[in-house]
Amino acid sequence: MTLDRFYTDTKATIITADKDIIYLNNQLLDDQQNKRISNYLDAVREFYSFKDHFQINSINHVPTSAGFASSASGFAALAAAINETKQLDLNRRELSILARNGSGSASRSIYGGFVEWIAGHDNKSSYAVPIDETPDIDLTLLSVVINKHSKKISSTIGMESSVKSSPFYPNWVTLVTSEIEEIKQAIAIKDVQKIGEIAEHNAMSMHALTLSADPSFTYFEPETIQIIQLIQELRQKGIFAYATIDAGPNVKIICTKESLLKVQTYIEQQLSNVTTVVANIGSGIQYI
């Protein structure tokens, strides 16, 4: 689900230097810090057969590397900026492929609303497709920010470790395949409860992989567990609330318009040291 509150503004300018200059949140990145982005730009240059280097100015309106999909919005915006600056005239599927080469989840951020990433196995078969870009559905997301700092284990490294060493990984792949079909059906009929149930179960199943990896690790912090328990308490009170958690400690709570204020108030009353941010379904890439 693409969100309106978490996004990235990125500008790419062609320069005459022999290497890329990259600013993230107004800070010049050194060679070690910008390695992932520079490697990506090298791949783009090779793929589209040009030699230009860029000055990249990128502002994340989302905590960076803290489990809020900053790489998704970041690489989607970067792909779009290169497309615009180099006048590549890419359609949205091609743009999704270009973004995916930087971050898998960035493939989805090209589109608004509900989006599915087709796994595939190469640049011809792996891309995102929209499920419903302008859904008329009563869903909103309450993000509970526990920790804005970068996580110690990146999403990429964490998933690689889980794939290699968790004995449950093959079962998780099977589970995801079935849950994708179930949640698409739920979206089609606007069954918000089913969407919440599937999303929460899917998230907890993913984090079970990290706990069962060798060596075991987790993105959860004590407050993460506490918020999950508070969400369960809310449901026992008849209030709509479901948790979803990316690779990080911060919790996103799926709410309805009716339940949002009740959930937000309850969480803030119980946990005084967290910040909450309300996000609604948002649009995809925009050129400004």
Sequence and secondary structure as in RCSB ss.txt:
>XXXX:A:sequence
MTLDRFYTDTKATIITADKDIIYLNNQLLDDQQNKRISNYLDAVREFYSFKDHFQINSINHVPTSAGFASSASGF
AALAAAINETKQLDLNRRELSILARNGSGSASRSIYGGFVEWIAGHDNKSSYAVPIDETPDIDLTLLSVVINKHS
KKISSTIGMESSVKSSPFYPNWVTLVTSEIEEIKQAIAIKDVQKIGEIAEHNAMSMHALTLSADPSFTYFEPETI
QIIQLIQELRQKGIFAYATIDAGPNVKIICTKESLLKVQTYIEQQLSNVTTVVANIGSGIQYI
>XXXX:A:secstr
  BSSSEEEEEEEEESSSS EEEETTEE  TTTTHHHHHHHHHHHHHHT   EEEEEEEEES TTSSS HHHHHH
HHHHHHHHHHTT    HHHHHHHHHTT GGGGGGGS SEEEEE  SSTTT EEEEEESS     EEEEEES  S 
 SS HHHHHHHHHHH TTHHHHHHHHHHHHHHHHHHHHTT HHHHHHHHHHHHHHHHHHHHTSSS      HHHH
HHHHHHHHHHHTT   EEE  SSS EEEEE HHHHHHHHHHHHHH TT EEEEE B       
